[in-house]
Amino acid sequence: MSSSLSRSFLFVPANRPERFDKALMSGAHRVILDLEDAVAPGDKSAARSAIAQWTRRTDAIVRVNGADSPFFAADMEMIRRAGVTRLMLPKAEPGALNRLVGLLEGKCDIIALIETVRGYAELRSIGKSGLVSQCAFGNLDFGVDAGVTETTGELDPVRLQIVLESRLAGLAPPIDGVTTSWTDTAAFGAAVGRTKALGFGAKLCIHPAQVKLVNEAFLPTADELDWAHRVMQVAREGQGAAVALDGKMIDAPVIRRAELILAGAMQNPR
């Protein structure tokens, strides 16, 4: 599946290689092997070895430790030796991004994880750098750094800005951050719905139970498909003239929205 169609990104602790294949079977569009938060300092060396062995037969994403951490150099040495081609950089800022790229050999898709106020302030520079393919929102760390406690939508203005800057830079639609609960399906469904409404193209998952809900949430609903088909029918019948549907004007932006809904249904078959 191409990155543009990847909706669910599932984190797996890199020191738990027995979970790697299970993650691939979960239905997640992308698997992220996490060397950072999920792995204790004493386990990082073994985790690197596990990644090096497993990534020879898969294109999993590796989240390395931060560029300012004492583990970063060893992470990057493993990345070069193992030929990893997809990376996630935590606490992404221009300086950290430049340091990462300086240690790479060959082409690599980089996801910039926006987790700091400084990284947020440098969004335009990060997006326009030509170094990243996509941004992701590290909402938990960002909330701590910003001093904001998120209960519902307190960080949505930040989310929207990440979406807009990604669009401006011509990047893939960004990936929204994690939701820590996987047992409250109603709350999780509401969170993913908000993610989609804000213009994100995907969501980070921390448990396999979240994957199916994310994949389904990004599909057009039956009501959306019905509306889109009716819009396109009315537009065809109008042959360029001004038309209306359900008492509302149908103009070029509305038609484009209908086209995008139908295209999404074709790219993500039920």
Backbone as JSON, one array per atom type, in Angstrom:
{
  "sequence": "MSSSLSRSFLFVPANRPERFDKALMSGAHRVILDLEDAVAPGDKSAARSAIAQWTRRTDAIVRVNGADSPFFAADMEMIRRAGVTRLMLPKAEPGALNRLVGLLEGKCDIIALIETVRGYAELRSIGKSGLVSQCAFGNLDFGVDAGVTETTGELDPVRLQIVLESRLAGLAPPIDGVTTSWTDTAAFGAAVGRTKALGFGAKLCIHPAQVKLVNEAFLPTADELDWAHRVMQVAREGQGAAVALDGKMIDAPVIRRAELILAGAMQNPR",
  "N": [[0.85, -1.2, 0.0], [0.62, 2.2, -0.84], [2.15, 5.12, 0.65], [0.38, 7.25, 0.58], [-2.07, 6.1, 0.89], [-2.02, 4.99, 3.34], [-3.5, 4.61, 6.38], [-3.56, 3.72, 9.05], [-1.13, 3.58, 11.53], [0.82, 1.57, 13.33], [2.35, 1.36, 16.41], [5.02, -0.61, 17.66], [6.84, -1.98, 20.31], [10.32, -1.99, 19.98], [11.88, -3.81, 21.28], [10.43, -6.09, 21.45], [10.41, -8.46, 19.64], [8.82, -10.68, 19.14], [6.37, -9.69, 18.65], [6.41, -8.47, 16.2], [5.73, -9.74, 13.68], [3.06, -10.27, 14.26], [2.06, -7.72, 14.38], [2.18, -6.99, 11.7], [0.16, -8.61, 10.75], [-2.08, -7.46, 11.77], [-3.63, -5.8, 10.27], [-2.83, -3.23, 10.1], [-1.76, -0.46, 8.19], [0.79, 0.54, 8.18], [3.67, -0.38, 10.06], [5.33, 0.67, 12.94], [8.39, 0.4, 14.33], [9.43, 0.91, 17.47], [12.03, 2.56, 18.89], [12.28, 4.43, 20.81], [10.39, 5.8, 23.17], [9.19, 3.41, 24.03], [11.13, 1.63, 24.82], [13.35, 0.66, 27.31], [16.44, 2.12, 28.53], [18.44, 0.13, 28.98], [17.66, -1.88, 27.28], [17.93, -1.11, 24.68], [20.05, -1.76, 22.94], [19.68, -4.51, 22.34], [17.22, -4.23, 21.12], [17.84, -2.8, 18.81], [19.28, -4.77, 17.45], [17.26, -6.62, 16.98], [15.6, -5.16, 15.24], [17.35, -4.83, 13.05], [17.58, -7.45, 12.11], [14.93, -8.06, 11.41], [13.96, -6.07, 9.64], [15.14, -6.56, 7.24], [13.43, -7.94, 5.62], [11.15, -6.46, 5.33], [9.39, -3.29, 5.02], [9.16, -1.69, 7.27], [8.61, 1.17, 9.4], [10.98, 2.9, 11.37], [11.11, 4.3, 14.52], [13.45, 6.33, 15.69], [15.6, 7.25, 18.47], [15.63, 10.54, 19.94], [17.42, 13.24, 18.32], [19.06, 14.56, 20.09], [19.65, 12.76, 22.03], [21.57, 10.32, 23.97], [21.49, 7.95, 22.63], [21.18, 8.2, 19.98], [23.25, 8.2, 17.99], [24.06, 5.49, 17.89], [21.66, 4.37, 17.08], [21.46, 5.41, 14.48], [23.68, 4.31, 13.27], [22.93, 1.61, 13.21], [20.71, 1.9, 11.51], [21.94, 2.58, 9.08], [23.51, 0.28, 8.59], [21.56, -1.72, 8.44], [20.06, -0.93, 6.32], [17.66, 0.48, 6.48], [14.81, 2.2, 5.27], [12.77, 3.85, 5.98], [11.93, 6.24, 8.31], [11.02, 7.6, 11.5], [11.27, 10.65, 13.08], [11.51, 11.69, 16.3], [10.44, 14.57, 18.26], [10.84, 16.52, 16.28], [12.68, 19.06, 14.84], [14.22, 21.75, 12.98], [17.09, 21.66, 13.34], [17.51, 19.1, 14.46], [16.51, 17.52, 12.41], [18.27, 18.09, 10.31], [20.59, 17.02, 11.38], [19.94, 14.29, 11.47], [19.58, 13.69, 8.71], [22.15, 14.18, 7.84], [23.48, 11.95, 8.73], [22.55, 9.85, 7.28], [22.61, 7.37, 4.66], [21.94, 7.19, 1.36], [18.55, 7.18, -0.05], [15.75, 8.04, 1.97], [12.58, 7.79, 3.44], [11.17, 10.16, 5.53], [9.39, 10.76, 8.44], [8.33, 13.48, 10.16], [7.96, 13.97, 13.49], [6.0, 16.03, 15.25], [6.44, 17.38, 18.25], [7.11, 19.33, 20.02], [6.91, 22.75, 21.16], [8.7, 24.4, 19.87], [9.23, 22.93, 17.53], [6.69, 23.05, 16.39], [6.54, 25.8, 15.93], [8.38, 25.97, 13.91], [7.24, 24.75, 11.76], [6.76, 25.46, 9.05], [9.32, 25.72, 8.01], [10.24, 23.1, 8.37], [8.44, 21.67, 6.74], [8.96, 22.75, 4.22], [11.53, 22.02, 3.78], [12.31, 19.96, 2.13], [13.15, 17.57, 3.06], [11.47, 15.88, 4.42], [8.74, 13.54, 4.14], [6.29, 13.48, 5.27], [4.34, 14.7, 8.02], [3.76, 14.12, 11.52], [1.72, 14.19, 14.46], [2.78, 14.48, 17.68], [0.98, 14.33, 20.12], [0.86, 13.86, 22.94], [3.44, 14.38, 24.09], [3.69, 16.95, 23.12], [1.63, 18.3, 24.46], [2.63, 18.24, 27.09], [5.0, 19.76, 26.79], [3.91, 22.18, 26.0], [2.34, 22.81, 28.13], [-0.35, 22.24, 28.18], [-3.33, 20.64, 28.96], [-5.0, 18.1, 27.46], [-8.33, 17.31, 27.02], [-10.55, 17.15, 25.39], [-10.73, 18.83, 22.76], [-8.59, 20.62, 23.0], [-6.1, 20.88, 21.76], [-6.67, 21.06, 19.11], [-6.4, 23.41, 17.45], [-3.63, 23.37, 16.98], [-3.4, 20.97, 15.62], [-4.85, 21.58, 13.26], [-3.2, 23.51, 12.14], [-0.93, 21.99, 11.54], [-1.99, 20.39, 9.54], [-2.58, 22.36, 7.59], [-0.03, 23.47, 7.04], [1.26, 21.22, 6.07], [-0.18, 20.8, 3.74], [0.45, 23.17, 2.37], [3.16, 22.76, 1.93], [3.13, 20.68, 0.2], [3.19, 18.09, 1.14], [2.33, 14.67, 2.08], [-0.94, 14.15, 3.51], [-1.03, 14.76, 7.02], [-0.3, 12.68, 9.97], [-2.31, 11.95, 12.68], [-1.99, 12.11, 16.3], [-1.67, 9.76, 19.09], [-4.33, 7.97, 20.77], [-4.84, 7.15, 24.02], [-6.48, 5.21, 25.19], [-7.8, 2.04, 24.41], [-9.99, 0.58, 24.92], [-12.38, 1.95, 25.24], [-14.4, 2.19, 22.87], [-16.25, 3.92, 21.76], [-15.4, 6.51, 22.5], [-12.92, 6.46, 21.26], [-13.67, 6.18, 18.58], [-14.93, 8.66, 18.22], [-12.73, 10.34, 18.49], [-11.19, 9.62, 16.26], [-12.93, 10.35, 14.25], [-12.88, 13.13, 14.55], [-10.22, 13.54, 13.9], [-10.23, 12.9, 11.14], [-12.05, 14.84, 10.2], [-10.61, 17.17, 10.6], [-8.75, 17.08, 8.63], [-6.58, 15.36, 8.64], [-4.72, 12.56, 7.37], [-4.33, 10.11, 8.47], [-3.8, 8.02, 11.42], [-1.96, 7.52, 14.42], [-1.51, 4.44, 16.11], [-1.63, 2.59, 19.16], [-2.28, 0.1, 19.91], [-3.29, -3.08, 18.65], [-6.07, -3.36, 18.58], [-7.05, -0.9, 17.9], [-6.64, -0.54, 15.23], [-8.44, -1.55, 13.2], [-10.65, 0.1, 13.65], [-9.63, 2.6, 12.99], [-8.97, 2.23, 10.25], [-11.54, 1.77, 9.16], [-12.82, 4.15, 9.84], [-11.8, 6.06, 8.13], [-12.9, 5.45, 5.74], [-15.34, 6.45, 3.3], [-18.63, 7.15, 4.48], [-21.81, 5.43, 4.18], [-23.83, 7.33, 3.82], [-22.32, 9.53, 2.95], [-21.35, 8.55, 0.51], [-23.74, 8.18, -0.89], [-24.64, 10.84, -1.05], [-22.52, 11.95, -2.56], [-22.74, 10.58, -5.01], [-25.24, 11.5, -5.82], [-24.75, 14.22, -6.09], [-22.92, 14.22, -8.24], [-24.56, 13.19, -10.25], [-26.55, 15.18, -10.5], [-24.9, 17.27, -11.29], [-23.96, 16.37, -13.76], [-26.36, 16.29, -15.18], [-26.95, 18.98, -15.23], [-25.1, 20.06, -16.95], [-23.11, 22.04, -16.8], [-24.56, 24.26, -16.09], [-25.97, 26.31, -13.42], [-26.95, 24.47, -10.63], [-28.99, 22.73, -8.18], [-29.18, 20.85, -5.11], [-31.08, 19.19, -2.75], [-32.0, 21.64, -1.88], [-29.7, 23.17, -1.84], [-27.0, 24.99, -3.29], [-25.06, 23.69, -5.96], [-21.85, 23.89, -6.7], [-18.52, 24.36, -8.11], [-16.58, 23.75, -5.94], [-18.15, 22.04, -4.34], [-18.7, 19.94, -6.07], [-16.1, 19.02, -6.45], [-15.56, 18.09, -3.88], [-17.33, 15.93, -3.77], [-16.2, 14.33, -5.76], [-13.77, 13.66, -4.53], [-14.65, 12.13, -2.37], [-15.74, 9.9, -3.69], [-13.46, 8.98, -4.99], [-11.95, 8.25, -2.79], [-13.41, 6.07, -1.89], [-12.92, 4.23, -3.92], [-10.17, 3.85, -3.69], [-9.96, 2.75, -1.2], [-11.37, 0.09, -0.79], [-14.34, -1.38, 0.58]],
  "CA": [[0.0, 0.0, 0.0], [1.41, 3.41, -0.89], [2.03, 5.94, 1.85], [-0.77, 8.14, 0.47], [-3.26, 5.36, 1.29], [-1.8, 4.43, 4.67], [-4.34, 5.29, 7.36], [-3.25, 3.27, 10.4], [0.29, 3.41, 11.81], [0.81, 0.86, 14.6], [3.6, 1.29, 17.15], [5.4, -1.86, 18.31], [8.13, -1.83, 20.99], [11.37, -2.65, 19.2], [12.48, -4.88, 22.06], [9.49, -7.2, 21.52], [10.37, -9.0, 18.27], [7.75, -11.67, 18.98], [5.16, -8.98, 18.24], [6.6, -7.82, 14.9], [4.9, -10.38, 12.66], [1.67, -10.09, 14.66], [1.69, -6.36, 13.99], [1.93, -7.02, 10.26], [-1.1, -9.32, 10.52], [-3.15, -6.75, 12.46], [-4.36, -4.96, 9.33], [-2.24, -1.89, 10.07], [-1.15, -0.13, 6.9], [2.22, 0.7, 8.44], [4.15, -0.76, 11.38], [6.42, 1.51, 13.42], [9.21, -0.22, 15.36], [9.72, 2.06, 18.33], [13.25, 2.51, 19.68], [12.34, 5.55, 21.74], [9.68, 5.76, 24.45], [8.76, 2.07, 24.43], [12.28, 0.77, 25.13], [14.2, 1.13, 28.4], [17.83, 2.3, 28.09], [19.21, -1.11, 28.98], [17.17, -2.8, 26.26], [18.0, -0.51, 23.35], [21.0, -2.48, 22.08], [19.0, -5.71, 21.86], [16.15, -3.79, 20.22], [18.46, -2.49, 17.52], [19.6, -6.03, 16.78], [16.0, -7.2, 16.52], [15.18, -4.4, 14.07], [18.25, -5.11, 11.94], [17.25, -8.76, 11.56], [13.56, -8.14, 10.87], [13.7, -5.13, 8.55], [15.69, -7.04, 5.97], [12.36, -8.51, 4.81], [9.96, -5.62, 5.41], [9.69, -1.86, 4.92], [8.63, -1.05, 8.47], [9.15, 2.45, 9.83], [11.68, 2.85, 12.65], [11.21, 5.56, 15.26], [14.72, 6.39, 16.39], [15.63, 8.16, 19.59], [15.81, 11.93, 19.56], [18.76, 13.6, 17.85], [19.85, 15.06, 21.21], [19.77, 11.71, 23.04], [22.83, 9.57, 23.87], [21.28, 6.72, 21.87], [20.91, 8.54, 18.58], [24.35, 7.79, 17.11], [23.99, 4.04, 17.71], [20.48, 4.11, 16.26], [21.73, 5.73, 13.09], [24.62, 3.31, 12.77], [22.12, 0.45, 12.87], [19.9, 2.26, 10.34], [22.8, 2.49, 7.89], [23.91, -1.11, 8.36], [20.39, -2.55, 8.1], [19.44, -0.43, 5.1], [16.29, 0.95, 6.74], [14.48, 3.29, 4.34], [11.65, 4.64, 6.51], [12.26, 6.67, 9.66], [10.25, 8.63, 12.19], [12.14, 11.43, 13.95], [10.77, 12.34, 17.39], [10.82, 15.94, 18.6], [11.42, 17.04, 15.05], [12.99, 20.49, 14.69], [15.16, 21.83, 11.86], [18.43, 21.2, 13.68], [17.49, 17.64, 14.61], [16.28, 16.95, 11.09], [19.52, 18.2, 9.56], [21.55, 16.05, 11.93], [19.54, 12.96, 11.02], [19.87, 13.54, 7.28], [23.59, 14.14, 7.68], [23.99, 10.63, 9.09], [21.95, 8.85, 6.42], [23.23, 7.01, 3.39], [20.88, 6.81, 0.43], [17.24, 7.8, 0.08], [14.98, 7.57, 3.11], [11.35, 8.52, 3.75], [11.25, 10.63, 6.9], [8.2, 11.33, 9.06], [8.71, 14.41, 11.22], [7.01, 13.93, 14.59], [5.96, 17.35, 15.87], [6.17, 17.12, 19.66], [7.56, 20.45, 20.83], [6.45, 24.06, 20.72], [9.67, 24.89, 18.89], [8.96, 22.23, 16.27], [5.45, 23.63, 15.85], [6.86, 27.14, 15.43], [9.21, 25.82, 12.72], [6.53, 23.86, 10.84], [6.94, 25.84, 7.65], [10.7, 25.38, 7.65], [10.32, 21.64, 8.28], [7.69, 21.23, 5.57], [9.57, 23.23, 2.97], [12.95, 21.64, 3.77], [12.59, 18.94, 1.13], [13.74, 16.41, 3.74], [10.45, 15.01, 5.02], [7.63, 13.17, 3.27], [5.03, 13.56, 6.01], [4.43, 15.09, 9.43], [2.86, 13.46, 12.46], [1.54, 14.99, 15.67], [3.03, 13.82, 18.95], [0.11, 15.14, 20.97], [1.12, 13.72, 24.37], [4.64, 15.15, 24.43], [3.43, 18.37, 22.84], [0.84, 18.84, 25.56], [3.52, 18.46, 28.23], [5.89, 20.87, 26.48], [3.14, 23.43, 25.91], [1.6, 23.05, 29.37], [-1.78, 22.14, 27.87], [-3.95, 19.34, 29.22], [-6.05, 17.86, 26.45], [-9.43, 16.42, 27.4], [-11.34, 16.95, 24.17], [-10.14, 19.41, 21.55], [-7.76, 21.78, 23.32], [-4.96, 20.97, 20.84], [-7.11, 21.04, 17.71], [-5.78, 24.46, 16.64], [-2.31, 22.9, 16.57], [-3.65, 19.95, 14.59], [-5.25, 22.22, 12.01], [-2.03, 24.17, 11.57], [-0.09, 20.95, 10.95], [-2.65, 20.03, 8.28], [-2.42, 23.44, 6.61], [1.37, 23.59, 6.64], [1.56, 20.05, 5.24], [-0.78, 21.08, 2.44], [1.23, 24.23, 1.74], [4.46, 22.23, 1.53], [2.95, 19.59, -0.76], [3.45, 16.8, 1.77], [1.18, 13.81, 2.29], [-1.71, 14.57, 4.68], [-0.3, 14.31, 8.22], [-0.78, 11.59, 10.82], [-2.68, 12.44, 14.0], [-1.35, 11.43, 17.41], [-2.28, 8.58, 19.69], [-5.36, 7.99, 21.8], [-4.23, 6.18, 24.94], [-7.41, 4.14, 25.53], [-8.28, 1.2, 23.31], [-11.17, -0.17, 25.38], [-13.57, 2.78, 25.05], [-14.48, 2.3, 21.41], [-17.04, 5.1, 21.39], [-14.52, 7.67, 22.62], [-11.89, 6.36, 20.23], [-14.31, 6.49, 17.32], [-15.13, 10.11, 18.15], [-11.42, 10.95, 18.27], [-10.78, 9.4, 14.87], [-13.8, 11.18, 13.44], [-12.35, 14.49, 14.61], [-8.98, 13.5, 13.12], [-10.59, 12.95, 9.72], [-12.69, 16.12, 9.9], [-9.6, 18.22, 10.61], [-7.94, 16.98, 7.43], [-5.5, 14.4, 8.72], [-4.88, 11.42, 6.49], [-4.03, 8.86, 9.16], [-3.69, 8.15, 12.87], [-1.06, 6.62, 15.13], [-2.19, 3.47, 16.98], [-0.75, 1.98, 20.15], [-2.78, -1.24, 20.19], [-3.93, -3.64, 17.46], [-7.53, -3.19, 18.6], [-7.39, 0.4, 17.33], [-6.34, -0.5, 13.8], [-9.64, -1.72, 12.39], [-11.49, 1.28, 13.82], [-9.03, 3.68, 12.2], [-9.15, 1.94, 8.82], [-12.94, 1.95, 8.79], [-13.23, 5.55, 10.03], [-11.38, 6.87, 6.99], [-13.72, 5.13, 4.57], [-16.57, 7.24, 3.19], [-19.81, 6.49, 5.0], [-22.87, 5.19, 3.18], [-24.49, 8.62, 3.55], [-21.42, 10.35, 2.14], [-21.33, 8.01, -0.85], [-25.03, 8.49, -1.52], [-24.62, 12.28, -1.36], [-21.57, 12.21, -3.64], [-23.32, 10.08, -6.26], [-26.34, 12.38, -6.23], [-24.13, 15.47, -6.56], [-22.36, 14.02, -9.57], [-25.68, 13.02, -11.18], [-27.14, 16.5, -10.73], [-23.93, 18.07, -12.04], [-23.98, 15.9, -15.15], [-27.61, 16.71, -15.8], [-26.92, 20.43, -15.39], [-24.23, 20.37, -18.1], [-22.39, 23.3, -16.58], [-25.44, 25.31, -15.57], [-26.15, 26.32, -11.97], [-27.92, 23.46, -10.2], [-29.16, 22.64, -6.73], [-29.51, 19.54, -4.56], [-31.59, 19.31, -1.38], [-32.13, 23.06, -1.55], [-28.39, 23.81, -1.71], [-26.32, 25.2, -4.56], [-23.97, 22.79, -6.32], [-20.85, 24.6, -7.5], [-17.28, 23.61, -8.35], [-16.01, 23.13, -4.73], [-19.01, 20.94, -3.9], [-18.45, 18.83, -7.0], [-14.77, 18.49, -6.14], [-15.69, 17.32, -2.65], [-17.98, 14.67, -4.14], [-15.2, 13.54, -6.49], [-12.8, 13.15, -3.57], [-15.31, 11.06, -1.61], [-15.83, 8.72, -4.55], [-12.09, 8.49, -5.21], [-11.55, 7.58, -1.56], [-14.08, 4.77, -1.84], [-12.25, 3.35, -4.87], [-8.83, 3.56, -3.2], [-10.07, 1.99, 0.05], [-12.58, -0.69, -0.93], [-14.87, -1.99, 1.8]],
  "C": [[0.89, 1.24, 0.0], [1.16, 4.26, 0.33], [0.8, 6.83, 1.8], [-2.06, 7.45, 0.91], [-3.12, 4.77, 2.68], [-2.56, 5.24, 5.69], [-3.96, 4.96, 8.8], [-1.76, 2.98, 10.53], [0.42, 2.83, 13.22], [2.21, 0.82, 15.2], [3.79, -0.11, 17.74], [6.73, -1.63, 19.03], [9.21, -2.62, 20.27], [12.08, -3.75, 19.97], [11.53, -6.07, 22.25], [9.35, -7.83, 20.13], [9.29, -10.06, 18.06], [6.44, -11.03, 18.55], [5.24, -8.42, 16.81], [5.67, -8.42, 13.84], [3.42, -10.23, 12.98], [1.18, -8.7, 14.26], [1.39, -6.28, 12.5], [0.58, -7.65, 9.93], [-2.3, -8.59, 11.11], [-4.06, -5.98, 11.51], [-3.83, -3.55, 9.27], [-1.58, -1.65, 8.71], [0.35, 0.07, 7.02], [2.52, 0.27, 9.88], [5.34, 0.13, 11.72], [7.14, 0.77, 14.54], [9.81, 0.89, 16.21], [10.97, 1.8, 19.18], [13.27, 3.53, 20.8], [11.59, 5.26, 23.03], [9.39, 4.34, 24.94], [9.89, 1.18, 24.93], [13.13, 1.4, 26.22], [15.65, 1.23, 27.93], [18.63, 1.0, 28.01], [18.8, -2.11, 27.91], [17.38, -2.29, 24.83], [18.96, -1.25, 22.41], [20.35, -3.74, 21.5], [17.89, -5.35, 20.88], [16.7, -3.44, 18.85], [18.78, -3.76, 16.74], [18.34, -6.68, 16.22], [15.49, -6.49, 15.26], [16.03, -4.76, 12.86], [17.93, -6.46, 11.3], [15.91, -8.75, 10.85], [13.35, -7.26, 9.65], [14.35, -5.53, 7.24], [14.61, -7.61, 5.06], [11.07, -7.69, 4.88], [10.37, -4.16, 5.3], [9.09, -1.11, 6.11], [9.32, 0.29, 8.72], [9.86, 2.24, 11.17], [11.65, 4.23, 13.29], [12.49, 5.49, 16.07], [14.56, 7.25, 17.64], [15.93, 9.57, 19.11], [17.25, 12.26, 19.2], [19.65, 14.12, 18.98], [20.06, 14.0, 22.29], [21.1, 10.98, 22.89], [22.71, 8.3, 23.05], [21.21, 6.95, 20.37], [22.0, 8.01, 17.64], [24.31, 6.29, 16.84], [22.78, 3.65, 16.88], [20.8, 4.32, 14.78], [22.75, 4.78, 12.46], [23.88, 2.04, 12.37], [21.29, 0.7, 11.62], [20.72, 2.11, 9.06], [23.14, 1.03, 7.57], [22.74, -1.96, 7.88], [19.7, -2.09, 6.83], [18.0, -0.01, 5.29], [16.0, 2.17, 5.87], [13.3, 4.13, 4.78], [11.93, 4.95, 7.97], [11.2, 7.63, 10.19], [11.19, 9.32, 13.18], [11.32, 12.09, 15.04], [11.31, 13.75, 17.66], [11.5, 16.63, 17.43], [11.5, 18.56, 15.08], [14.04, 20.59, 13.59], [16.56, 21.31, 12.18], [18.51, 19.69, 13.8], [17.33, 16.96, 13.27], [17.56, 16.98, 10.25], [20.56, 17.21, 10.06], [21.22, 14.64, 11.47], [19.92, 12.74, 9.57], [21.37, 13.45, 7.04], [24.21, 12.79, 7.98], [23.41, 9.51, 8.23], [22.82, 8.55, 5.22], [22.12, 6.54, 2.47], [19.56, 7.48, 0.77], [16.47, 7.19, 1.25], [13.74, 8.44, 3.27], [11.36, 8.88, 5.23], [9.91, 11.23, 7.32], [8.67, 12.2, 10.21], [7.62, 14.43, 12.29], [7.07, 15.25, 15.35], [5.51, 17.19, 17.32], [6.56, 18.26, 20.58], [6.99, 21.75, 20.28], [7.41, 24.63, 19.69], [9.46, 24.22, 17.53], [7.72, 22.76, 15.59], [5.74, 25.0, 15.25], [7.67, 27.08, 14.14], [8.55, 24.92, 11.66], [6.79, 24.19, 9.38], [8.33, 25.49, 7.17], [10.86, 23.87, 7.48], [9.63, 21.15, 7.0], [8.34, 21.58, 4.27], [11.02, 22.77, 2.82], [13.3, 20.68, 2.64], [13.14, 17.66, 1.73], [12.7, 15.42, 4.24], [9.35, 14.71, 3.99], [6.28, 13.39, 3.94], [5.33, 14.05, 7.42], [3.45, 14.26, 10.25], [2.81, 14.31, 13.73], [1.78, 14.13, 16.91], [2.28, 14.55, 20.05], [0.43, 15.03, 22.45], [2.33, 14.54, 24.8], [4.42, 16.64, 24.18], [2.64, 19.0, 23.97], [1.68, 19.14, 26.78], [4.4, 19.68, 27.98], [5.15, 22.2, 26.48], [2.42, 23.77, 27.21], [0.11, 23.01, 29.18], [-2.26, 20.74, 28.19], [-5.11, 19.15, 28.26], [-7.08, 16.88, 26.99], [-10.33, 16.14, 26.21], [-10.6, 17.53, 22.97], [-9.22, 20.58, 21.81], [-6.59, 21.96, 22.35], [-5.37, 20.96, 19.37], [-6.59, 22.2, 16.88], [-4.38, 24.08, 16.15], [-2.45, 21.86, 15.46], [-3.96, 20.61, 13.24], [-4.06, 22.9, 11.35], [-1.08, 23.16, 10.93], [-0.67, 20.5, 9.61], [-2.4, 21.1, 7.22], [-0.98, 23.57, 6.13], [1.79, 22.4, 5.79], [1.03, 20.27, 3.83], [0.04, 22.12, 1.67], [2.55, 23.71, 1.2], [4.35, 21.1, 0.51], [3.26, 18.22, -0.2], [2.18, 15.95, 1.78], [0.39, 14.33, 3.48], [-1.1, 13.98, 5.96], [-1.02, 13.22, 9.0], [-1.1, 12.16, 12.19], [-2.07, 11.55, 15.08], [-2.18, 10.31, 18.0], [-3.45, 8.94, 20.59], [-5.02, 6.85, 22.74], [-5.16, 5.03, 25.31], [-7.8, 3.36, 24.28], [-9.5, 0.38, 23.71], [-12.46, 0.62, 25.2], [-13.71, 3.07, 23.56], [-15.27, 3.52, 20.96], [-16.17, 6.35, 21.42], [-13.45, 7.65, 21.54], [-12.46, 6.68, 18.86], [-14.54, 7.98, 17.13], [-13.82, 10.83, 17.87], [-10.97, 10.8, 16.83], [-11.66, 10.22, 13.92], [-13.32, 12.63, 13.4], [-11.05, 14.6, 13.8], [-9.27, 13.66, 11.63], [-11.17, 14.31, 9.35], [-11.69, 17.27, 9.83], [-8.65, 18.14, 9.41], [-6.74, 16.08, 7.52], [-5.78, 13.22, 7.81], [-4.71, 10.08, 7.17], [-3.96, 9.12, 10.65], [-2.7, 7.12, 13.41], [-1.86, 5.72, 16.06], [-1.17, 2.88, 17.95], [-1.19, 0.57, 20.51], [-3.46, -1.78, 18.93], [-5.44, -3.45, 17.42], [-7.96, -1.87, 17.99], [-7.34, 0.41, 15.81], [-7.6, -0.57, 12.96], [-10.54, -0.49, 12.46], [-10.94, 2.46, 13.01], [-9.25, 3.44, 10.72], [-10.57, 2.2, 8.36], [-13.37, 3.42, 8.87], [-12.87, 6.42, 8.84], [-12.09, 6.5, 5.7], [-14.9, 6.08, 4.49], [-17.75, 6.45, 3.76], [-20.82, 6.26, 3.89], [-23.59, 6.48, 2.82], [-23.63, 9.52, 2.68], [-21.39, 9.86, 0.69], [-22.62, 8.32, -1.59], [-25.08, 9.95, -1.94], [-23.72, 12.56, -2.55], [-22.12, 11.74, -4.98], [-24.43, 11.01, -6.75], [-25.81, 13.72, -6.73], [-23.63, 15.31, -7.99], [-23.46, 13.84, -10.61], [-26.31, 14.36, -11.52], [-26.21, 17.37, -11.56], [-23.91, 17.66, -13.51], [-25.25, 16.38, -15.88], [-27.64, 18.21, -16.06], [-26.05, 20.89, -16.53], [-23.59, 21.76, -17.97], [-23.24, 24.43, -16.07], [-25.5, 25.22, -14.05], [-27.25, 25.34, -11.59], [-27.98, 23.44, -8.68], [-29.5, 21.2, -6.36], [-29.92, 19.72, -3.11], [-31.66, 20.77, -0.94], [-30.82, 23.8, -1.4], [-27.73, 23.9, -3.08], [-25.19, 24.19, -4.75], [-23.02, 23.56, -7.23], [-19.57, 23.78, -7.54], [-16.68, 23.01, -7.07], [-16.83, 21.95, -4.22], [-18.8, 19.71, -4.78], [-17.09, 18.2, -6.72], [-14.8, 17.65, -4.87], [-16.33, 15.95, -2.94], [-17.0, 13.76, -4.87], [-14.2, 12.91, -5.53], [-13.39, 12.01, -2.74], [-15.36, 9.78, -2.43], [-14.46, 8.13, -4.84], [-11.62, 7.74, -3.97], [-12.18, 6.2, -1.43], [-13.4, 3.77, -2.77], [-10.87, 2.93, -4.36], [-8.88, 2.67, -1.96], [-11.33, 1.16, 0.0], [-13.03, -1.31, 0.39], [-14.7, -3.51, 1.75]]
}
